[in-house]
């Protein structure tokens, strides 16, 4: 981990050590956020997709929470790999393989470190996000989840809050874009003016990540299961 | 919106329970969501496996049986199934002769079937894939995820299924399937939006006096909206779109397909106009199928698929088939 220290951002970025329990808490928080926002995701999806993104993400994350609570994988990497595999096996559609790949590849890149810092997480997430781009054949500006993930990655060395804000802004920035990937692409010009549901759910995951870190910091909690 | 459902989360397993009760000739795994012909694996025969989102019934479960599919994997409503389902189905129906995956061109279906093929190959099952991409409404495919797979799926499953039933080996079944997929063109029209159980209301707003031309099968709006037209005008617009894309070089099979909410009375009337339009343009139609085959829940509207055939493909089309939704011969 030490070799990444220099890559760390400004002094005020909190270097919280993130362990397996943290990532479990994050996934639980993500599931709760998606549960709360499921109707909004579905509403966004009904404008340019097929009106099921909320239901699909809810189903997947509910399964993820049970899987990681039951198996309690020992490392952050193992938690994310299990979460990714569970998403692939439960969500279906494009979101299943894409979010599943994001988490699985990020987890694999974390290897078996018992705790990870922000810089290491950023490096691993970069691997995961690249894999998503490759699998979906999409790039920035295609009006997909990448439009939230890429800005979040770029902001990550300023901390998780900054990443969450960047993801949120990235999701909002998809409104004027014309979709070139996924089902929304069939609408062509008519996809313009609607926020992308995948970018929105990505922003929700980052918001949950930042909230989980803040809660952990407030509790002075490092790794209680 | 009034619907015959218990809870939205259970519509797919509930439907599969009912399907199992109605069709003892099928083996239905309700929880894992796999529909398999009961006598599978059939020794020496290449197996056909398809799947996709639910909401398009009878596609695909209704096409499982001798002469067509060996297994189908229904996903959630309008959501592709997961790789585990397809890999499990492949293992269940493989006789050692290999498995052909029939995949409609949607991002989710393609990604999940690709993952499933890897899983199945890890288990020692030989897998080939054919992609159905017949929807001519998608014109600028460099800027989209490519042409959608719609009604052409039925022709691919029926004709490749007949070839497999004859004992043709995997590589040849795959090439027959690809020939059929290449020979199919479809175009759809929506008179209303559909209602997904998760949303409980129409997926888009379509005023009573308007229709959507060039729709897909997921309630997504089409490529253009116009004031309501007569059945004959819709037939002309549809046939023109199909023939402009692929001028016919011989006879075609025609599928006049209901989207789920249009009665047969209207579909037959529409078919009369489609046959007239094709006849006026000099296209011979040796066989026509009319009915609800590749639906979009309760959407009102229709699609037309034309499949150019030679004598060999026509013979396989006419070969016996015994599935819940398609049944003839023997």
Interface residues (C-beta under 8 A of the other chain):
Chain A: X42 X46 X47 X49 X50 X51 X52 X54 X55 X56 X59 X88 X89 X90 X91 X92 X93 X94 X95 X96 X97 X98 X135 X136 X178 X180 X181 X182 X183 X185 X186 X187 X188 X190
Chain B: X8 X9 X53 X75 X76 X77 X78 X79 X80 X81 X82 X83 X84 X106 X107 X108 X111 X112 X115 X137 X138 X140 X143 X144 X145 X148 X196 X198 X199 X203 X204 X216 X218 X219 X220 X221 X223
